[in-house]
Amino acid sequence: MVYSLPSPAASFDRVVGLDGLRAVAVSLVVAAHLGLSHIVPGGFGVTLFFFISGLLITRLLLAEWDAEGRIALGKFYIRRLLRLYPALVVAITLGGALTVAFGGTIFVGELVALLLYVFNYYGLFLEATIGSADIAAPFGVFWSLSIEEQYYALYPMVVGRLAGNPRRFIRSLVIVIVLVLVWRIAIASLHGNHLEERIYRSTDTRVDSILYGAVLALILNGPAAVRWTRWASQWRILLLSIGVLIGCFVLRDPFFRNTVRYSLQGIALMPLVTAICFSSRLAPITRALESRPAVLIGKWSYAMYLLHPIAIMVFEQSALRDMPVASAFGAFALTITAAYLTHHEVERRFVGLRRTFGSHAGHGSRVPENRSDREPPIAGVGDPALEGSSQSSSQVRLGG
């Protein structure tokens, strides 16, 4: 397989390996929910989704700023709505109907919180007021979507204000990253482990996972891109980053996991994603992430994330519920099928409309190329430097 690595500078081109990384992220989440949470770091899958989202959206917004000198806020919000709402409405409708069919209850407050992307704080509010989050099982994963969209409600305005001053932009994001870590430490120190879910599901304590990806996009779009890529692609840096991630997976101290874990994972992902997507240092991994199955799963990842709790619920109510292995395989097959149908029959129907409002969906798709056409590699880099085992509980909580 021959693929073209993208320039590190902000552009609308497709980023090599990013669909594959989405596939990794959703696979971690789904596998954890299918009964492997004791060995699969599903929570890291969500963190990886956050990081990818921060990198990609910042890259696209910077490209728009470079091309137009401004961010068209109205078009941005419409594009987000058209990208997210079709599959979201399918998941809410299907999940709600099946919940009622199986004897459960859906509250109006749930639906409003889901559609307005405040579902994370809705669940935490219920826990604080009535002692539990009485939320339908199919909606347990929606808290992470709320974090992303609360962030993107404000972030384009930040880009529009700071894109002309990249150093100030990076400095501002780093300050927020540090403040979020300090805030997590303060909460954990004052309340012990009692607010673990509060830290895990709140925008004010998890937004830094998105910001690390945004900072990487800014670095790659600046004058230090070549130096950063060369430094990040060194084996000692990559092995250290992998070691940091492994340490985050195996260290189970509650205070560490509620505070520093998310920061270390974000820092470790910066060189790893750089090496995978913007250099040839980890070419075998990049090739694997660019394989057809990985790219397809990556394209279906949003639908898979939304729909896999519904598939799990269906098999928990089926005759296979006492056969965990068969139930898990059945739920996985149903997830893939439902995600494929949702992507092709629902999401893709809105691509043209999204393009009307400035979307570059499908821009820079991977095509075979002649290696002789590629730019000469950077020395030492090799190429131009250029988002309980089953989910029967209300709010989904993963390890990693």
Backbone hydrogen bonds, N-H to C=O, Kabsch-Sander energy under -0.5 kcal/mol:
donor,donor_aa,acceptor,acceptor_aa,energy
5,L,3,Y,-0.6
16,V,14,R,-0.6
18,L,15,V,-1.7
21,L,17,G,-2.1
22,R,18,L,-2.1
23,A,19,D,-2.0
24,V,20,G,-2.1
25,A,21,L,-2.5
26,V,22,R,-2.8
27,S,23,A,-2.1
28,L,24,V,-2.2
29,V,25,A,-1.9
30,V,26,V,-2.8
31,A,27,S,-2.6
32,A,28,L,-2.1
33,H,29,V,-2.0
34,L,30,V,-1.5
35,G,32,A,-1.2
35,G,389,S,-1.5
36,L,31,A,-1.7
37,S,32,A,-0.9
39,I,36,L,-1.9
40,V,36,L,-2.6
42,G,40,V,-2.2
43,G,399,G,-3.7
44,F,41,P,-0.8
44,F,399,G,-0.6
45,G,41,P,-1.0
45,G,42,G,-0.5
46,V,42,G,-1.2
47,T,43,G,-1.9
48,L,44,F,-2.8
49,F,45,G,-2.0
50,F,46,V,-2.4
51,F,47,T,-2.4
52,I,48,L,-2.6
53,S,49,F,-2.4
54,G,50,F,-2.4
55,L,51,F,-2.4
56,L,52,I,-2.9
57,I,53,S,-2.5
58,T,54,G,-1.5
59,R,55,L,-2.1
60,L,56,L,-2.4
61,L,57,I,-2.5
62,L,58,T,-2.7
63,A,59,R,-1.9
64,E,60,L,-2.1
65,W,61,L,-2.4
66,D,62,L,-2.8
67,A,63,A,-2.0
68,E,64,E,-3.0
69,G,65,W,-2.5
70,R,64,E,-0.5
72,A,70,R,-0.5
73,L,71,I,-1.4
76,F,72,A,-2.2
77,Y,73,L,-2.5
78,I,74,G,-2.0
79,R,75,K,-2.6
80,R,76,F,-2.3
81,L,77,Y,-2.3
82,L,78,I,-2.7
83,R,79,R,-2.0
84,L,80,R,-2.5
85,Y,81,L,-2.5
88,L,84,L,-1.7
89,V,85,Y,-3.2
90,V,86,P,-1.7
91,A,87,A,-2.5
92,I,88,L,-2.7
93,T,89,V,-2.6
94,L,90,V,-2.8
95,G,91,A,-2.9
96,G,92,I,-2.5
97,A,93,T,-2.4
98,L,94,L,-2.3
99,T,95,G,-2.1
100,V,96,G,-2.2
101,A,97,A,-2.3
102,F,98,L,-2.0
103,G,100,V,-1.7
104,G,99,T,-3.2
111,L,107,F,-1.6
112,V,108,V,-2.5
113,A,109,G,-2.5
114,L,110,E,-2.6
115,L,111,L,-2.4
116,L,112,V,-1.9
117,Y,114,L,-0.8
118,V,113,A,-2.3
119,F,113,A,-0.7
122,Y,118,V,-1.9
123,G,119,F,-2.2
124,L,120,N,-1.7
125,F,121,Y,-2.4
126,L,122,Y,-2.1
127,E,123,G,-2.1
128,A,124,L,-2.0
129,T,125,F,-2.0
130,I,126,L,-3.0
131,G,126,L,-0.7
131,G,127,E,-0.8
132,S,126,L,-0.8
134,D,132,S,-1.0
135,I,133,A,-2.2
139,F,136,A,-1.9
140,G,137,A,-1.7
142,F,139,F,-1.5
144,S,141,V,-1.2
146,S,142,F,-1.6
147,I,143,W,-1.6
148,E,144,S,-1.9
149,E,145,L,-2.5
150,Q,146,S,-2.4
151,Y,147,I,-1.9
152,Y,148,E,-2.5
153,A,149,E,-0.9
154,L,150,Q,-0.5
154,L,151,Y,-1.3
155,Y,151,Y,-2.3
157,M,154,L,-1.0
158,V,154,L,-1.3
159,V,155,Y,-2.5
160,G,156,P,-2.4
161,R,157,M,-1.4
162,L,158,V,-2.4
163,A,159,V,-2.6
165,N,162,L,-2.2
169,F,165,N,-2.3
170,I,166,P,-2.9
171,R,167,R,-2.6
172,S,168,R,-2.5
173,L,169,F,-2.2
174,V,170,I,-2.6
175,I,171,R,-2.1
176,V,172,S,-2.0
177,I,173,L,-2.6
178,V,174,V,-2.5
179,L,175,I,-2.5
180,V,176,V,-2.6
181,L,177,I,-1.9
182,V,178,V,-2.6
183,W,179,L,-2.5
184,R,180,V,-2.4
185,I,181,L,-2.5
186,A,182,V,-2.4
187,I,183,W,-2.4
188,A,184,R,-2.8
189,S,185,I,-2.5
190,L,186,A,-2.3
191,H,187,I,-2.3
192,G,188,A,-1.4
194,H,191,H,-1.7
196,E,193,N,-1.2
199,I,195,L,-2.1
200,Y,196,E,-2.4
201,R,197,E,-2.1
202,S,198,R,-0.8
205,T,202,S,-0.7
206,R,202,S,-1.0
206,R,203,T,-0.6
207,V,203,T,-1.9
209,S,206,R,-1.7
210,I,207,V,-1.2
211,L,207,V,-1.7
212,Y,208,D,-2.0
213,G,209,S,-0.6
214,A,210,I,-1.6
215,V,211,L,-2.8
216,L,212,Y,-1.9
217,A,213,G,-2.0
218,L,214,A,-1.9
219,I,215,V,-2.5
220,L,216,L,-2.6
221,N,217,A,-1.0
222,G,219,I,-1.6
225,A,222,G,-1.5
228,W,224,A,-3.1
229,T,225,A,-2.7
230,R,226,V,-2.4
231,W,227,R,-2.6
232,A,228,W,-3.5
233,S,229,T,-1.5
234,Q,231,W,-1.4
238,L,234,Q,-2.4
239,L,235,W,-3.1
240,L,236,R,-1.8
241,S,237,I,-2.3
242,I,238,L,-2.5
243,G,239,L,-2.4
244,V,240,L,-2.3
245,L,241,S,-2.2
246,I,242,I,-2.5
247,G,243,G,-2.5
248,C,244,V,-2.1
249,F,245,L,-1.6
250,V,246,I,-2.1
251,L,247,G,-2.3
252,R,250,V,-0.6
257,R,253,D,-2.4
258,N,254,P,-2.0
259,T,255,F,-0.8
259,T,256,F,-0.9
261,R,256,F,-2.5
263,S,259,T,-0.6
264,L,260,V,-2.6
265,Q,261,R,-2.3
266,G,262,Y,-2.0
267,I,263,S,-2.3
268,A,264,L,-2.5
269,L,265,Q,-1.9
270,M,266,G,-1.0
272,L,268,A,-1.3
273,V,269,L,-2.9
274,T,270,M,-1.6
275,A,271,P,-2.6
276,I,272,L,-2.1
277,C,273,V,-2.7
278,F,274,T,-2.5
279,S,275,A,-0.6
280,S,381,V,-0.6
282,L,275,A,-0.8
283,A,280,S,-1.6
285,I,282,L,-0.7
286,T,282,L,-2.5
287,R,283,A,-3.0
288,A,284,P,-1.9
289,L,285,I,-2.4
290,E,286,T,-1.3
291,S,288,A,-1.1
295,V,291,S,-2.5
296,L,292,R,-2.5
297,I,293,P,-2.5
298,G,294,A,-2.3
299,K,295,V,-2.2
300,W,296,L,-1.9
301,S,297,I,-0.5
301,S,298,G,-0.8
304,M,300,W,-2.7
305,Y,301,S,-2.7
306,L,302,Y,-2.0
307,L,303,A,-2.5
308,H,304,M,-2.2
310,I,307,L,-0.6
311,A,307,L,-2.0
312,I,308,H,-2.3
313,M,309,P,-2.2
314,V,310,I,-2.3
315,F,311,A,-1.9
316,E,312,I,-1.9
317,Q,313,M,-1.2
317,Q,314,V,-0.5
318,S,315,F,-0.7
321,R,318,S,-1.5
323,M,320,L,-2.4
327,S,323,M,-2.8
328,A,324,P,-2.3
329,F,325,V,-2.3
330,G,326,A,-2.5
331,A,327,S,-2.6
332,F,328,A,-2.3
333,A,329,F,-2.5
334,L,330,G,-2.4
335,T,331,A,-2.3
336,I,332,F,-2.5
337,T,333,A,-2.3
338,A,334,L,-2.8
339,A,335,T,-2.6
340,Y,336,I,-2.5
341,L,337,T,-2.3
342,T,338,A,-2.5
343,H,339,A,-2.7
344,H,340,Y,-2.5
345,E,341,L,-2.9
346,V,342,T,-1.5
347,E,342,T,-2.5
348,R,343,H,-2.3
349,R,346,V,-0.8
350,F,347,E,-1.8
351,V,348,R,-1.2
354,R,350,F,-2.4
355,R,351,V,-2.2
356,T,352,G,-1.3
357,F,353,L,-0.9
357,F,354,R,-0.8
358,G,355,R,-1.8
359,S,354,R,-2.2
363,H,360,H,-2.6
365,S,362,G,-0.9
371,R,369,E,-0.5
373,D,370,N,-2.2
374,R,371,R,-1.6
378,I,383,D,-0.9
381,V,378,I,-2.3
382,G,378,I,-2.5
386,L,278,F,-0.6
386,L,384,P,-1.9
391,Q,33,H,-0.6
392,S,390,S,-1.4
393,S,390,S,-0.5
396,V,140,G,-1.5
